[in-house]
Amino acid sequence: MSEWKHAERVSFWAFYTDRIKIYLRYAYLQLGSDADAEEAVDRAFDAIMDAWQRMLEMEHLEKYAWTVLKRRIVDQSRRRKVRPEPMDITAFEAALKDAVADPYEGLTGAIQFYAAVRRLSERQRDAVILRYGLDCSTRQAAALMGIDPATVRSLLSQACNRLAQLIDVPTKPSGDGKARS
């Protein structure tokens, strides 16, 4: 880093500062351990730092960084022989608690939901985790993933439709008599 230009150092540290908290939260949801999350994120930022000057020339630097993070999470889970989970349940449990009066029904629904989320495509799962598990806005999720907000909205729509199928959510009839989910 000492051979970097001032602007390169400033841009890296700005990127780091902007991403570190959300990367740690995402890694924790995947790994279930603060120590493992910190190690994976540290390794990701080490790799990003090594590639930073090259990354500055990339059109989608955020997408590259997101890929680096995800690879380090997989590496960390292999190192610990732990299968990465799609998310911690606490963020979704809070939403389910408000929506369901019966705790057993809520637990059953949560189990179904988590199993269904695991069956989504990787990009759909990331969009769901970022948007609903980590409460990022569509714009924030898009910035983290290095894609357009419209793509995140599309991924979320596809994920919701797929989740409705997997969980077997009853459809509501629309005003024109056709079923809608």
VEXNUKOL-179876 format. One record per residue (C-alpha): chain; residue in one letter; z negated, x, y. Coordinates in Angstrom, 2 decimals, always signed. Each point is the difference from the previous one (the first is absolute). Example, Ala and Ser with C-alpha at 12.3 -4.5 7.8 and 13.67 -1.06 7.14 Angstrom:
REM residues 2
c->A, r->A, Z->-7.80, X->+12.30, Y->-4.50
c->A, r->S, Z->+0.66, X->+1.37, Y->+3.44
REM end
This chain:
REM residues 181
c->A, r->M, Z->+0.00, X->+0.00, Y->+0.00
c->A, r->S, Z->-0.56, X->+2.96, Y->+2.30
c->A, r->E, Z->+3.75, X->+0.62, Y->+0.20
c->A, r->W, Z->+0.67, X->-3.61, Y->+0.99
c->A, r->K, Z->+1.00, X->-0.96, Y->+3.49
c->A, r->H, Z->-2.61, X->-1.83, Y->+2.05
c->A, r->A, Z->+1.92, X->-3.30, Y->-0.26
c->A, r->E, Z->+0.14, X->+0.30, Y->-3.81
c->A, r->R, Z->-3.77, X->+0.52, Y->-0.20
c->A, r->V, Z->-0.68, X->-2.89, Y->+2.35
c->A, r->S, Z->+2.34, X->-2.33, Y->-1.89
c->A, r->F, Z->-1.54, X->+0.91, Y->-3.37
c->A, r->W, Z->-3.56, X->-0.58, Y->+1.20
c->A, r->A, Z->+1.02, X->-3.27, Y->+1.64
c->A, r->F, Z->+1.58, X->-1.12, Y->-3.28
c->A, r->Y, Z->-3.09, X->+1.11, Y->-1.93
c->A, r->T, Z->-2.38, X->-1.78, Y->+2.37
c->A, r->D, Z->+2.08, X->-3.17, Y->-0.11
c->A, r->R, Z->+0.22, X->-0.09, Y->-3.82
c->A, r->I, Z->-3.15, X->+1.59, Y->-1.44
c->A, r->K, Z->-2.23, X->-3.10, Y->-0.09
c->A, r->I, Z->+2.57, X->-2.36, Y->-1.48
c->A, r->Y, Z->+1.16, X->+2.64, Y->-2.51
c->A, r->L, Z->-3.61, X->+0.44, Y->-1.13
c->A, r->R, Z->-0.53, X->-3.76, Y->-0.31
c->A, r->Y, Z->+3.25, X->-0.40, Y->-1.95
c->A, r->A, Z->-0.84, X->+2.94, Y->-2.29
c->A, r->Y, Z->-3.48, X->-1.41, Y->-0.61
c->A, r->L, Z->+1.46, X->-3.36, Y->-1.00
c->A, r->Q, Z->+2.26, X->+1.79, Y->-2.45
c->A, r->L, Z->-2.55, X->+2.47, Y->-1.41
c->A, r->G, Z->-3.34, X->-1.79, Y->+0.39
c->A, r->S, Z->-1.87, X->+3.14, Y->+1.06
c->A, r->D, Z->-0.66, X->+1.47, Y->+3.44
c->A, r->A, Z->+0.15, X->+3.55, Y->-1.37
c->A, r->D, Z->+3.29, X->-0.59, Y->-1.81
c->A, r->A, Z->+1.48, X->-1.76, Y->+3.03
c->A, r->E, Z->-1.01, X->+2.85, Y->+2.31
c->A, r->E, Z->+1.44, X->+2.60, Y->-2.36
c->A, r->A, Z->+3.29, X->-1.87, Y->-0.39
c->A, r->V, Z->+0.35, X->-0.51, Y->+3.75
c->A, r->D, Z->-0.93, X->+3.62, Y->+0.73
c->A, r->R, Z->+2.68, X->+1.15, Y->-2.44
c->A, r->A, Z->+2.49, X->-2.42, Y->+1.55
c->A, r->F, Z->-0.64, X->+1.33, Y->+3.49
c->A, r->D, Z->+0.22, X->+3.58, Y->-1.27
c->A, r->A, Z->+3.46, X->-0.80, Y->-1.39
c->A, r->I, Z->+0.97, X->-1.82, Y->+3.19
c->A, r->M, Z->-1.15, X->+2.95, Y->+2.09
c->A, r->D, Z->+2.05, X->+2.39, Y->-2.16
c->A, r->A, Z->+3.09, X->-2.17, Y->+0.54
c->A, r->W, Z->-0.73, X->-1.10, Y->+3.58
c->A, r->Q, Z->+2.63, X->+2.06, Y->+1.79
c->A, r->R, Z->+2.64, X->-1.25, Y->-2.43
c->A, r->M, Z->-1.38, X->-3.54, Y->+0.23
c->A, r->L, Z->+0.46, X->-0.02, Y->+3.77
c->A, r->E, Z->+3.73, X->+0.08, Y->-0.62
c->A, r->M, Z->-0.12, X->-2.94, Y->-2.43
c->A, r->E, Z->+1.12, X->-3.44, Y->+1.03
c->A, r->H, Z->-2.85, X->-1.69, Y->-1.89
c->A, r->L, Z->-2.89, X->+2.44, Y->+0.13
c->A, r->E, Z->-2.54, X->-2.81, Y->-0.65
c->A, r->K, Z->+1.75, X->-0.99, Y->-3.22
c->A, r->Y, Z->-0.13, X->+3.60, Y->-1.22
c->A, r->A, Z->-3.71, X->+0.28, Y->+0.86
c->A, r->W, Z->-0.72, X->-3.30, Y->-1.82
c->A, r->T, Z->+1.78, X->+1.34, Y->-3.08
c->A, r->V, Z->-2.02, X->+3.22, Y->+0.15
c->A, r->L, Z->-3.24, X->-2.00, Y->+0.22
c->A, r->K, Z->+0.91, X->-2.21, Y->-2.95
c->A, r->R, Z->+0.92, X->+3.03, Y->-2.13
c->A, r->R, Z->-3.31, X->+1.69, Y->+0.79
c->A, r->I, Z->-1.84, X->-3.19, Y->-1.00
c->A, r->V, Z->+1.81, X->+0.00, Y->-3.34
c->A, r->D, Z->-0.74, X->+3.72, Y->-0.43
c->A, r->Q, Z->-3.67, X->-0.61, Y->+0.77
c->A, r->S, Z->-0.26, X->-2.87, Y->-2.45
c->A, r->R, Z->+1.57, X->+2.17, Y->-2.72
c->A, r->R, Z->-2.38, X->+2.84, Y->+0.85
c->A, r->R, Z->-2.93, X->-2.37, Y->-0.44
c->A, r->K, Z->+1.65, X->-1.80, Y->-2.90
c->A, r->V, Z->-0.46, X->-3.25, Y->+1.88
c->A, r->R, Z->+2.76, X->-2.56, Y->+0.18
c->A, r->P, Z->+0.58, X->-0.93, Y->+3.65
c->A, r->E, Z->-0.97, X->-3.56, Y->+0.70
c->A, r->P, Z->+2.05, X->-1.99, Y->+2.48
c->A, r->M, Z->-3.00, X->-0.78, Y->+2.17
c->A, r->D, Z->-3.73, X->-0.41, Y->+0.31
c->A, r->I, Z->-1.04, X->-3.61, Y->-0.34
c->A, r->T, Z->-2.29, X->-0.26, Y->+3.02
c->A, r->A, Z->+2.65, X->-0.75, Y->+2.63
c->A, r->F, Z->+1.47, X->-2.82, Y->-2.02
c->A, r->E, Z->-3.35, X->-1.33, Y->-1.22
c->A, r->A, Z->-0.99, X->-0.77, Y->+3.57
c->A, r->A, Z->+3.13, X->-2.10, Y->+0.47
c->A, r->L, Z->-0.49, X->-1.74, Y->-3.35
c->A, r->K, Z->-3.67, X->-0.74, Y->+0.75
c->A, r->D, Z->+1.01, X->-2.05, Y->+3.03
c->A, r->A, Z->+2.78, X->-1.78, Y->-1.89
c->A, r->V, Z->-1.94, X->-0.95, Y->-3.16
c->A, r->A, Z->-3.32, X->-1.85, Y->-0.24
c->A, r->D, Z->-0.62, X->+0.74, Y->-3.72
c->A, r->P, Z->-0.82, X->+3.72, Y->-0.57
c->A, r->Y, Z->+1.29, X->-0.13, Y->-3.60
c->A, r->E, Z->+3.27, X->-1.46, Y->+1.19
c->A, r->G, Z->+0.19, X->+2.71, Y->+2.64
c->A, r->L, Z->-0.61, X->+2.75, Y->-2.57
c->A, r->T, Z->+2.60, X->-1.44, Y->-2.34
c->A, r->G, Z->+2.47, X->-0.25, Y->+2.86
c->A, r->A, Z->-0.74, X->+3.58, Y->+1.06
c->A, r->I, Z->+0.60, X->+1.33, Y->-3.51
c->A, r->Q, Z->+3.30, X->-1.87, Y->-0.21
c->A, r->F, Z->+0.99, X->+1.23, Y->+3.44
c->A, r->Y, Z->-0.74, X->+3.68, Y->-0.72
c->A, r->A, Z->+1.85, X->-0.14, Y->-3.30
c->A, r->A, Z->+2.98, X->-1.58, Y->+1.76
c->A, r->V, Z->-0.02, X->+2.56, Y->+2.83
c->A, r->R, Z->+0.25, X->+2.78, Y->-2.59
c->A, r->R, Z->+3.26, X->-1.57, Y->-1.18
c->A, r->L, Z->+1.68, X->+0.14, Y->+3.42
c->A, r->S, Z->+2.51, X->+2.70, Y->+0.82
c->A, r->E, Z->-1.53, X->+3.11, Y->+1.56
c->A, r->R, Z->+1.30, X->-0.79, Y->+3.49
c->A, r->Q, Z->-1.13, X->-3.63, Y->-0.20
c->A, r->R, Z->-3.43, X->+1.13, Y->-1.20
c->A, r->D, Z->-0.26, X->+2.51, Y->+2.86
c->A, r->A, Z->+0.95, X->-2.67, Y->+2.53
c->A, r->V, Z->-2.59, X->-2.42, Y->-1.43
c->A, r->I, Z->-2.74, X->+2.65, Y->-0.08
c->A, r->L, Z->+0.70, X->+1.18, Y->+3.53
c->A, r->R, Z->+0.43, X->-3.45, Y->+1.50
c->A, r->Y, Z->-2.69, X->-1.97, Y->-1.81
c->A, r->G, Z->-2.26, X->+2.58, Y->-1.66
c->A, r->L, Z->-0.25, X->+2.31, Y->+3.02
c->A, r->D, Z->+0.73, X->-2.65, Y->+2.64
c->A, r->C, Z->+2.85, X->+1.94, Y->+1.62
c->A, r->S, Z->+2.43, X->-1.88, Y->+2.16
c->A, r->T, Z->+3.58, X->-0.24, Y->-1.22
c->A, r->R, Z->+0.95, X->+2.58, Y->+2.61
c->A, r->Q, Z->-2.77, X->+2.38, Y->-1.11
c->A, r->A, Z->+0.94, X->-0.36, Y->-3.67
c->A, r->A, Z->+3.63, X->+0.68, Y->+0.88
c->A, r->A, Z->-0.95, X->+3.11, Y->+1.98
c->A, r->L, Z->-2.11, X->+1.33, Y->-2.88
c->A, r->M, Z->+2.68, X->-0.66, Y->-2.61
c->A, r->G, Z->+2.77, X->+1.30, Y->+2.25
c->A, r->I, Z->+2.01, X->-3.21, Y->-0.13
c->A, r->D, Z->+0.93, X->-2.81, Y->+2.39
c->A, r->P, Z->-2.44, X->-2.87, Y->+0.64
c->A, r->A, Z->+2.70, X->-2.39, Y->-1.24
c->A, r->T, Z->+0.00, X->+1.85, Y->-3.33
c->A, r->V, Z->-3.78, X->-0.37, Y->-0.25
c->A, r->R, Z->+0.30, X->-3.74, Y->+0.72
c->A, r->S, Z->+2.68, X->-0.25, Y->-2.69
c->A, r->L, Z->-2.14, X->+1.94, Y->-2.50
c->A, r->L, Z->-2.98, X->-2.24, Y->+0.75
c->A, r->S, Z->+2.08, X->-3.12, Y->-0.41
c->A, r->Q, Z->+1.36, X->+1.25, Y->-3.33
c->A, r->A, Z->-3.51, X->+1.01, Y->-1.08
c->A, r->C, Z->-1.44, X->-3.40, Y->+0.89
c->A, r->N, Z->+2.74, X->-1.77, Y->-1.93
c->A, r->R, Z->-0.51, X->+2.29, Y->-2.99
c->A, r->L, Z->-3.79, X->-0.42, Y->+0.16
c->A, r->A, Z->+0.39, X->-3.77, Y->+0.10
c->A, r->Q, Z->+2.08, X->+0.19, Y->-3.18
c->A, r->L, Z->-2.36, X->+2.40, Y->-1.74
c->A, r->I, Z->-3.13, X->-1.92, Y->+0.92
c->A, r->D, Z->+1.70, X->-3.34, Y->-0.61
c->A, r->V, Z->-0.84, X->-1.45, Y->+3.39
c->A, r->P, Z->+0.84, X->-3.71, Y->+0.11
c->A, r->T, Z->+2.92, X->-0.79, Y->+2.26
c->A, r->K, Z->-0.20, X->-2.52, Y->+2.80
c->A, r->P, Z->+2.79, X->-2.53, Y->+0.46
c->A, r->S, Z->+1.74, X->+0.31, Y->+3.33
c->A, r->G, Z->+1.08, X->-2.92, Y->+2.15
c->A, r->D, Z->+3.45, X->-0.02, Y->-1.64
c->A, r->G, Z->-1.47, X->-0.50, Y->-3.48
c->A, r->K, Z->+0.70, X->+3.57, Y->-1.17
c->A, r->A, Z->-2.88, X->+2.09, Y->-1.31
c->A, r->R, Z->-1.12, X->+2.88, Y->+2.15
c->A, r->S, Z->-2.64, X->+2.66, Y->-0.66
REM end
